[in-house]
Amino acid sequence: MDDAPLSEKHARILRKYKPVCICNGIKVPRVEEAIENGARSLEEVARATGCTTGSCHGERCVPVILEMLDGKR
């Protein structure tokens, strides 16, 4: 059973729905999965997820992906 306070539980649940790539509807768990499966660069994450290929060409998602990669290095 999860003994975390309710606010922490809500934060974890909401994280699943947080978009990384707004243009393509790619959410945090998909990018985390790519990183867990070995993606170590922006290009590798983009190839694995489709991020950076939307109408903004990565203008919105690149900073988020780089931040996520920094957290995993």
Secondary structure, DSSP 8 states (H G I E B T S, - for coil): ---S-HHHHHHHHHHTT-EEETTTTEEHHHHHHHHHTT--SHHHHHHHH-TT-STTTTTTHHHHHHHHHHHH-
